[in-house]
Amino acid sequence: MSTRSRANPGGNQNVLAILGPDVLPLRSKKPSWFKVPAPGSPKYRQLKGMIESENLHTVCQEAACPNIGECWQRGTATFMILGDTCTRRCGFCNVKTGKPTWNDPLEPARVARSVARMGLRHAVITSVDRDDLPDYGAQAFVGVIRQIRRQAPRCKVEVLTPDFRGEEMPLAKVIAERPDVFNHNVEVVPRLYPLARRGSKFDRSCRVLRNAKELAGDDVTTKSGLMVGLGESFEEMLDALGTLRQNHVQVLTVGQYLRPTENHLPIVRYWHPDEFKELETAAYALGFEHVAAGPLVRSSYHADQHVPQREPGVGPLAAKEASA
């Protein structure tokens, strides 16, 4: 299936009128704090082969995550179900867009089998947007949760879902399975939604998070994430975080936007690690229970550390942390 054109990442919006004229060129040099080892360890190669053998997709690969080497070295990965083609076209996202054709009723069992084989203690399950499906993909999340509970019962399950177009029944189906963590990312501050998140609404995403908490109570931890680098101010970020807290979000992640290609939104600036630390401090003051904020933080980065775990981690990095 061919990818829908990304020639206009802001759609009909004037990108520079919103972001300002002083955006960074695509090939501009990144600050020193972005240097990470290239993936290629034996553990990384083992997991890559295992995932490919099951014909599965990971957001680590599809979204070109900079942490793929470290996370896979830990023996963790974020599985992306419902194929690799999204029905929406966010201006920042590297996942291909178009008309999906993926329909595999056995995918939940294959994902759970990989989770069990990898010995994960915390599995993250996400998906592309599937606005073409009657329930927007909710039943696939239900199937994966049930299969992981059956095949890897000691593994905690985190779901990172789309907004289900704001409809309550698909959300209720997922929450009824009681995932340990319900995650839905608002991604950017409200002002940037028409440019960066066409087809989505900040208020609708907040309502999804609020409804998830009201449906699940203390059984499920709610989580959301944002990125910076598109010209948002510190005050805009604080306002967005305050709104998330008002909607009962407990766990927060904030990371730096990195432009995948010239057909994606340009970066306005790189936030300094000290600014992330200041934002983290402010988020805790607002009442978030756990905050991960930093240039390389992504929604699923070290997700196993965002909630209490019963099981020890796997992989050499996790073992080193346990002995520290």
N, C-alpha and C positions, 0 to 999 in steps of 0.2 A: 504494500500500500504506500503510495507516494506521500511525502510529508507536505502538509499545507504550507503555503508560502509564509516566510517570516520577514519578507522584505520591509514591512511596516510594523515594527514591534509595538508601536504605540497606537496602531489602528488609525483612526481619523484624527487623533490628538497630535498636536504639535509638540514633539518630544522636548525640544530645546526651550520652548516657551514655558514648559512646566518645570523641567529640571534646571534650566538656566544654560547660558552659552558656554560656561567653563567646565565642560565634561572632559573626562580623561580619554585619550585615544586608546584603541583596543590593545595595542602592543606596548603601552606604557609600562615602565618598570614597577613591579610590585614592591612594597616595603619589605624589609628584611624579615619581619616576623611571619611571612607567609612561606618561608622555606620549609618543606617537609620532605622526608626521604621518599624516593620513588618506590612504588610497590614492586614486589618480586620475591618476597621471602618464601620458603617452602610451604608455610602455613597458608599464605596467600594463594599460591599456585594450587594447593590441595583444594581449598574452598572454591576457587574459580572453576576447577575441573568438575567438582561435585555439583555446583549450581548449573553449569552448562550441560552436564549429563542428564539432569532432570528437566532440561528445557525451561528453566525458570528465569525470571528477570529480577534484578535488584536495582533499587534506586541509586545505590552506590555507583553503579556503572552508567545507568541511563542519564543521571543528572550530573555526571562527571565530578563526583564529590572529591574534594582534596584530601579527605581523611580515609580514603578506601584502604590504603596500605596499612595504617595503624589499626583500623577497626577489624579488618580481616585477619591481621596478625593476632588480635585478641580472640579470634574465633567467633566473631559476631558479624551479622549482616542484616540488612533491611530488605525484606522481600517485597517486590512490587507485583501485585496480582492484577488480573483482568487485562493482560497484555502490555504492550509498550507504546501504544498510540492513544493520545489524549484528545478528548473532544473540545477542549478549550485551548486557548493560546495565550498564556501569560507571557508578558514581555521579557521576563527574566529567566524562564525555565528552559532547560536543555532537553526535556523529554519531547519526542516528536509528536506532532499533532496531525489530525486528519480524521478519517472515518474508520473506527476500529472494526476489526473482524474477529478478534480473539474471543473464543467461547470454548472453554475446556472444563467440563464438569468434574474432571479428576484432579484439577489443579490444587484444590485444598488438601487432598491426601498427599500429593507430591511435595507440597510446601512443608507439611507436617513431618513427612519422612525425612526431609533434609534437616529440619530443626532437630529431630531426634538423633540423626546420624552425626550432626555437628556438636551435639552435647550442649546446646545453648541453655542458659538459665533465664534469658530474657530475649524474646523474639519480637521484632517490630514488623508489622504487616501494613503496607500502604498500597495505594493503587493510583492509576491514572483516573481522571474524571471520565465517567461513562454516562453522560447525559443521554445516550442513545438507548439505555436499558430502562425498563419500566420502574425498577426500584433503585436505579442509579448505581447498581453494583452491591447493594447492601447484603444480599443473600450470599455473595461470594465471601464477604467478611465473616458472616455467620458460619459458613462451611469451614473456613480455615481455623477459626477459634475452636470449633467443636473437634476438628481433627487433631489439633495440637493438644487439646486437653486429653484426647484419647491416646495419642502416640508419644507425647512427651509431657506427662501430667505434672511434673515438677517445674516446668518452664513457665515463667510469667509471660503474659501476652499483652503487647501494646499495639493498638490499632491507630493508624494515622489516616483518617478518612477525608474524602471530599465533603462538600457541604450538603450533598443530597438535595440540592436546589431548595434547601430550607424546609423540605417536607418532613413531618414528624414520624410517619410510619416507618420509613427506611431506617431512620436513626433509632427508633424504639426497638427494631429487630436486632440491631447490633448491640445495643446496651443490654438487652434481655439476656445476652450470652455472658454478660459480666466480664469483659476484658479487664485486666488489671489496670491498664491505662487507656484513656480515650484522649487522643491527640487530634486536634484540627488546627492547622496553622492559619493565622490571619495574614501573615507574610509581610505586609507593609502598612504604614500609617494610612488612615482613611483618605487623606488628600490625594494619595497616589493610586488609589484603586482604579479610577477610569483609565489611567495610563498603563499600570502594571498588571492589573487583575481583571481584565475585561470578562464579563460573564459572571463575576462574583461581586458580593457586597459585604462591606465590613460589618454592618449591623446584622446581616443575616448570619455571618460566621459567628459572631458573638452570641446570637440567639441559639445556634447549634450547640455551642459549648455550655451555655446556661441550661438548655433543655437536657443535655447529657447528664449534668450534675444533678438536676432535679429528679430525673428518672432513676438514677443509680444510687444517689445518696453517698454514704461512706464506702460503698463497695467498689467504686471506681475512682481513680485519680484522674483529674482533668488537666490537660496540658496544651500549650499553644506556643507558637514561635513567630518571630519576626526577623527581618534582615535590615541592615542599614547600608547606606552608600548611594542612595538615590536622591539625595538632597534634603532628606528629612532633618528637622532640627531636634535638639535634645528635648525641648519642651513638647514637641509633637510626639516623641517617643514616650515621654512620661504620661501624656494624656491617653495614649493608646494602652499603655500598661495599666493605668487606672481603670479604664473601661473593661479590660480583661478581668481584673480583680472583682469589679462590680458584677461580672458574669460568672463568678465562682471558679475561675481558673487557678489551679494550685501550683503548677510547674511551668516554668518559662525558659525558652531558649532564644538567644539573640546572636546572630552572626553577621559577617560581612558579605555583601553581595559581590560575586565575581562574575564578570561578563563572559558567557560561554563563547559567543561568536559576534561578528560584526552585525548580524541580524537580530541581536538582542539589545535591550536597553543599555545605554552607556553608564559607566560609573561616574558619579559626581565627585566623590572623594573616598579615601580610605579612613575609617575611624581608627584612632590610635588605641592600643591596648588599655591605656589609662582611662580612656573614655568608656570603654566597655566595663571596666571595673567600677567606675562611677555610676553607670547605669545599673549594674548588678546591685550595688549598695542601695540605690534608690528603689529597686524592685523589691528587695527584702523589706525595706521600710514600708512598702505598700501592703505587705502581708503574704507575698508568695512564699511557698514552703520550700521550694528548691529553684535556684536560678543558675543557668549556665550561659555566660555571656563572654564572647571572645571572637577574634577575627576568624578563626577556623571552626567555630561552633556551628553545627547543623542540628536539625531537629532530632535526629536519631544518634548523634554523636555521644558515645558513652551513655546511652539510654538506660543501661542497666544500673547506673549510679544515681538515676533520678528518683528511684523509689527503693525502699528497703528490699533486700534480697534474702531468700532462704538458702540459696545454693552458692558455693564459691564460684568465682569466674573461671574461665578456661583460657588456655593459651599462655605463652611465656610472659606477656605484659601483665595480664591479670594476676598471674602467680607472683610476679614481682611486687605488685601492689599489695597483695594479701600478706606478704612477708615483711612489708615495710613497717 
